[in-house]
């Protein structure tokens, strides 16, 4: 089965606290345990985000959450959860967390699991990103040296998109720095059993 995964939108709203959250729920998978596993991971991630952004903070004035489906093909599902909260001060804070799953097994991937064991993916991706930072003149808080082995990412348009949270490498005004890297450009580093190989163009 190579059909896209069916997604239903769920809501968590509290008008009295100005909280409005929508999030995805995977439905109609042929394996109920895989479906439950994926949905549990989505909800667990969302709950951590809500707590980190002050869901129980008495100063919370507004909290908005939504999601974006980045890839839903070849039994690979990659999505982003986005939550904004305002608890006072000059501006609110937004957090983005992305999850990438194999829809047949329920496996959720961290960045380092996309590559062959021992592959120099950190050095390679960091070098590519460093060049893009210079080319695009992205303002930095300090010198950029390297990504983390578990850096935030999602998959979209046959690319691996590495991104950074607000304030992680750039000032607030720069928003979220995103760095799309075509899978074809790093094909020699990727593992044969991971989603990057599945999404390689012309395969």
Secondary structure, DSSP 8 states (H G I E B T S, - for coil): -----EEEEEEEEEGGGTEEEEEEEEE--S-HHHHHHHHHHHHHHHHHHHHHTTTT-TT--EEEEEEEEEEEETTEEEEEEEEEEE-SSSS-EEEEEEEEEETTT--B--GGGGB-TT--HHHHHHHHHHHHHHHHT---SS------TT--EEEETTEEEEE--TTTSS-GGG---EEEEEGGGGTTTB-TTSHHHHH-TT-
